[in-house]
Amino acid sequence: MKNKPPSHFVYIVQCADTSLYTGYARDVQKRLLEHNGDAKIAGAKYTHGRRPVVLQYYEEFSTRSDALKREYEIKQLSRKEKEHLISP
């Protein structure tokens, strides 16, 4: 039986002040706990004063490189473009 390749994620959360934060994680749920201060490891400095954060969007990749490239692409988008990306 083949092992599933490791997953890498790019995600967007909305902060309490309505700003959007884009990040990379191996485990999105664990990272959300970190952002919201519910874990031993602190989340990003940006989200620390903007809690709680709510997951709005994520994409999964099989390689770290692909995920980080996509994270960069999303970070270059305007807020309006990000809102369009996360809208249902």
C-alpha positions as CSV (number, residue, x, y, z in Angstrom):
1,M,0.0,0.0,0.0
2,K,1.3,3.4,-0.9
3,N,1.7,6.2,1.6
4,K,-0.2,9.4,1.0
5,P,2.2,12.2,0.1
6,P,2.4,14.9,2.8
7,S,-0.1,17.7,2.4
8,H,0.8,21.4,2.3
9,F,-1.8,24.1,2.6
10,V,-2.3,27.7,1.7
11,Y,-5.1,29.4,3.6
12,I,-6.9,32.7,4.1
13,V,-8.3,33.7,7.4
14,Q,-10.5,36.7,8.2
15,C,-9.4,38.6,11.3
16,A,-11.8,40.2,13.8
17,D,-11.0,43.6,12.2
18,T,-12.1,42.1,8.9
19,S,-8.6,42.1,7.4
20,L,-7.5,39.0,5.5
21,Y,-4.3,37.1,6.3
22,T,-2.8,34.5,4.0
23,G,-0.5,31.8,5.2
24,Y,1.1,28.4,4.7
25,A,0.7,25.3,7.0
26,R,1.0,21.6,7.1
27,D,-2.0,21.3,9.4
28,V,-4.6,24.1,8.9
29,Q,-6.6,23.3,12.0
30,K,-3.6,23.3,14.2
31,R,-2.5,26.6,12.7
32,L,-5.9,28.1,13.4
33,L,-5.5,27.2,17.0
34,E,-2.1,28.9,17.0
35,H,-3.5,32.0,15.4
36,N,-6.3,32.2,18.0
37,G,-3.9,31.7,20.9
38,D,-5.3,28.2,21.8
39,A,-2.0,26.4,21.3
40,K,1.5,26.4,22.9
41,I,3.0,28.0,19.8
42,A,1.9,31.6,18.9
43,G,0.4,32.4,15.6
44,A,1.6,35.1,13.3
45,K,2.5,38.5,14.8
46,Y,-0.1,40.1,12.4
47,T,-3.0,38.0,13.7
48,H,-2.0,38.3,17.4
49,G,-3.9,41.5,18.0
50,R,-6.7,40.7,15.5
51,R,-8.2,37.7,17.2
52,P,-10.3,35.7,16.7
53,V,-9.5,34.6,13.1
54,V,-11.9,32.5,11.0
55,L,-10.8,30.2,8.2
56,Q,-12.3,31.5,4.9
57,Y,-10.4,29.5,2.3
58,Y,-7.7,26.9,1.7
59,E,-6.0,25.0,-1.1
60,E,-4.0,21.8,-0.7
61,F,-0.8,20.9,-2.5
62,S,1.5,17.9,-2.6
63,T,4.7,19.8,-2.4
64,R,5.9,22.6,-0.1
65,S,7.3,24.5,-3.1
66,D,4.0,24.6,-4.9
67,A,2.2,25.7,-1.8
68,L,4.7,28.5,-1.2
69,K,4.4,29.7,-4.8
70,R,0.7,29.9,-4.5
71,E,0.9,31.7,-1.1
72,Y,3.0,34.3,-2.8
73,E,0.5,34.6,-5.7
74,I,-2.4,35.1,-3.3
75,K,-0.5,37.7,-1.3
76,Q,0.0,39.7,-4.4
77,L,-3.8,39.9,-5.0
78,S,-5.8,42.9,-4.1
79,R,-8.4,42.6,-1.3
80,K,-11.2,42.6,-3.9
81,E,-9.5,39.7,-5.7
82,K,-9.0,37.8,-2.5
83,E,-12.7,38.4,-1.6
84,H,-13.7,37.0,-5.0
85,L,-11.4,33.9,-4.4
86,I,-13.0,33.1,-1.1
87,S,-16.6,33.8,-2.1
88,P,-18.8,30.7,-2.5
